[in-house]
Amino acid sequence: MMILKNKIVLITGGASGIGAACAFNYVAEGATVVVIDKDATALQAMETQLGNAHLFINANVADNTDVETAIAQTLQTYGRLDAIHNNAGVASPAKPLEDTTEAEWDLLMNVNIRSIYYTTRHGISALKATKGCILNTSSLVGEIGQEQHAAYAGTKGAVNALTKAMALDYAAYGIRVNAVAPAGVWTPMLRQWNKEQADPSRMEQYLDQIHALGYCPEATEIASVCAFLLSDNARFVTGTIMPVSGGAELGYKRTL
Ligand SMILES: NC(=O)c1ccc[n+]([C@@H]2O[C@H](COP(=O)([O-])OP(=O)(O)OC[C@H]3O[C@@H](n4cnc5c(N)ncnc54)[C@H](O)[C@@H]3O)[C@@H](O)[C@H]2O)c1
C-alpha cells in the first residue's frame, strides 16, 4: 500500500542527495511533490524523470520572498499542502569556530535554520487546514557534537530545539513536527566534506566504522524513514528527533 497517497509534499533541497532520494520515494509512495532547490540544472533533470504533475521551483530557501512565492505557487497549483520537509542544508566549512568566517557562519545559519522560519511562516496556515506535518533534516551532530564542525553542529542543535518547540506549538492544530538525524550519508555534501579532510581514503573507512551496523549508507536508507514520519503510520509521533544512523550514537567503537 502506498503510504503517502494523495498527499502534497513540499521538500527543500530536493534536487540532490537525501532530498532527491526523499522526493523520488515520496512519489513512489503516492505523493505529489513540490521540489525546491537553488540548483536549476539538477531540478530540470528531476523534472525530466518525474514529469510535470509535480512542481520544481528554483528558489533560495534563505530568501523570504523566494519561499513566500514558492508556497503561494504550490497553493495556487494544488490548493492544499500536507507536508513540509525542511531538508536543504549546507555543511561547510569543516573548521573550528574561530576559523569560521562571518560569511560562512551567516550562510550556515540562513540556510539551515532561517529557512525553517520562512517555510513555517508562509506554510503554517495551509498545514493547519490539512492537519499536516513538518519534517526537518537534522543531524546526529546536533546532539553529540563533531570535531572541526562547530558552526554546523550549532545549526543542527538549533534544528532539534526548533523541532520540539514547534511540535508543542502546533500540536493543538493536529500538526506533527519531527526530525530525522542521520550520522553519515553518501551524498555530494559528504563527498565534499570528505575532500576537506587530511586523508580522504582513511576517512571513508572511518565513516563505515562509526556506524555500528558497519557501513555509511546511501540516501535511500534515510528516505524510507522520512516517508514513514510523513505518513499516517506515524500519526501519534511528534517532537521526536529520530536517529537514522545505524547506531552511530550508541557508544565506544571497536576499531577506528
Ligand atoms: N550527507 C550527510 O552525511 C548528512 C548527515 C546528516 C545530515 N545531513 C543533512 O541532510 C540534508 C541534505 O544534505 P545532503 O547530504 O543531501 O546534501 P546535498 O548537498 O547533496 O544536497 C543539499 C541540497 O540542498 C540544496 N540547497 C543548498 N542550499 C540551498 C538554498 N539556499 N536554497 C535552496 N536549496 C539549497 C542544494 O542545491 C542541494 O541540492 C542537510 O540538511 C544536511 O545537513 C546530511
The ligand as an ORCA input file, in Angstrom:
! r2SCAN-3c Opt
* xyz 0 1
  N      25.179     13.715      3.941
  C      25.319     13.555      5.241
  O      26.228     12.854      5.701
  C      24.347     14.216      6.189
  C      24.341     13.789      7.525
  C      23.449     14.367      8.411
  C      22.590     15.359      7.992
  N      22.612     15.770      6.690
  C      21.676     16.829      6.300
  O      20.896     16.363      5.227
  C      20.424     17.472      4.457
  C      20.697     17.194      2.994
  O      22.093     17.036      2.815
  P      22.749     16.212      1.628
  O      23.866     15.447      2.209
  O      21.700     15.524      0.841
  O      23.397     17.430      0.829
  P      23.491     17.788     -0.728
  O      24.493     18.875     -0.800
  O      23.683     16.563     -1.533
  O      22.037     18.359     -1.036
  C      21.611     19.587     -0.491
  C      20.665     20.247     -1.480
  O      20.235     21.476     -0.887
  C      20.288     22.479     -1.895
  N      20.477     23.778     -1.271
  C      21.557     24.211     -0.565
  N      21.383     25.482     -0.208
  C      20.173     25.877     -0.680
  C      19.447     27.087     -0.647
  N      19.941     28.176     -0.049
  N      18.236     27.124     -1.233
  C      17.740     26.034     -1.873
  N      18.384     24.861     -1.949
  C      19.588     24.787     -1.361
  C      21.480     22.088     -2.771
  O      21.431     22.694     -4.061
  C      21.333     20.587     -2.824
  O      20.508     20.184     -3.899
  C      21.150     18.697      5.021
  O      20.280     19.410      5.880
  C      22.295     18.104      5.787
  O      22.745     18.955      6.821
  C      23.472     15.221      5.774
*
